[in-house]
Amino acid sequence: MSSNNNTNPMLADQEKDYILYAMFHYMPSRPLACVGIAVFVILFLYLVHSIRRRPGTPKFMIRVPTLAIFELVAFALRLQVINNPETGAFTAMSIFLLIPSNILSLANYSCLVHIIKLANIQSEKFYYKPDIISKIFTASTLVAAILQATGGGLVFNASSRTAALILLFLGLAFQLIILICYGFILNHVHSNPKFDYHVLGQYNPKRKAILVLYITTSALIVRNVYRVAQYGFIAAGQQLSNEWAFYVFDPLMTAICFVVFGLIPNFFPNEQSRVDNMEAIETSTQLPPYSSSYKPNA
């Protein structure tokens, strides 16, 4: 009787390891999951601080710290799955990992739209109209997010696994195409001197903002290529069975985006700089024109 009691914990551990391997296709590290939680807590606080210290930051930036919470929840669920493997928690973890990249892409697009809006170019061309570009990118992101979320929710159901993988692959591939198209538009705005604006205390803020967006766009493309490859291999009956690949190509890329996004408020005019700029313009228009013949009264 005592021997059975001694072997039960061992059998339970073996069963747990088997389930974990079936889910992840490698044995996930508990310490790395804890590090992930700590990193995204720090990044959340960093992003909140970067927004709070610059009043009047564009509204679309407010959603970025929320995405750090999504990553934090994803790693908390990862730790829960490692401790107690359950399909529900694993599915939720997968969805929470997919959401931030989509909304980060939307924040990326919003930065470009904001640059175009600040430039205020009068043209009939659609790519000079920030509202039209915003609607196109928002609709594209929504389609990609719906495909990925639907696929992520169905992928662990054996009867719908094939359809789920197709949805995931299509959603990620579509998002990747949109990111690449965005990169071309970003390059056009970067190289076109018509797109320009001014921020008090900043030299060439447009160039700095776009260089930052090149970094975030590249990181998001790398992450998407990894995810497309991952689900492509799964659909072909193979697996990417290295935990380091997950950490390098997914959370690390997202963390880089968060760090860089914390710099973006510096390159856009806040409410105070707008007020100062308007006052300077009004003052300059009210000053009398200089005349060399002007003589003060004796």
C-alpha positions, 0 to 999 in steps of 0.5 A: 500500500505504501509503495503505491502511495510512493509511486503515485506522485511520480506517475502524476509528474510523468503524466503532467510532463507528457501533457506539457510536452503535447501542448508546447512540444518542449518542456517549458521553463518555469523561471523563464515564465517568471522572468517574462512576468517581471519584464512586462510589469516593468514595461507597463510601468515604464510606458505609463510613466512615459505617457504621464510625464508628457501631457497631451500625448496622442490618444492612440498611445494610451492603448499601448500600456494595456498591451503590456498587461495582455503580455503579463496575463499571457505569461501568468497563464503560461506559469499556471499551465506549467504548474497545472496543465489545462487546455483552457488556460493554454488556449487563453494564453495563446490568444493573449499572446496573439492580441498584443501584436495586432493592436501594436500594429494598429498603434504603429499605423496610428503613429504614421497617420498622426505624422500625416495629420500633423503635416496637413498636406492638401492633396486629392491623393488618398495616401495623403488623407489620414482619415482614409489611411486610418480606416484602411489599416484599422479594417485590415487589423480587425480582419487579421485579429478576428482570423487569429482569435478564431483560429486560436480558440479552435486550434486545440479542438481535434475536430476543428484543428485543420480549419483553425490552423488555416484561419491562424495562418491566413490571419498572420499572413494577411497581417504580415502583408499589411505590415510590409505595405505599411513599411513602403508607405512609411518609407515614402513619408520618410523620404518626402519633405512635404511630410514635416512638422515641428516640436519645440525643443526637438530637431527634426522630430519626424525623422526621429519618429519614423526611425523609431517606427522602422524599429517597431515595424521590423520587430513586428515583421520578425515576430509575424514571420516566426508565427507564420512559420510556426503554424505552417510547420504545425499544418504540415505535421511538424513542430518548432520544438525550441523554447528559445525560438519562442522567447527570441521571436515573440516576447522579445520582439514585443518587448522591443516594441514597448521600449521604443514606443515609450520614446514616441511621445517625445517626437510628437507635439503635446498640448503645451507645445501646441499652445506655445507654438500658437502663441508664437505665431499670433505674436509674430503676426501682431508685431508691426513690420520693421521699417528703417525709417521709423524713429521714436518720439523725442 
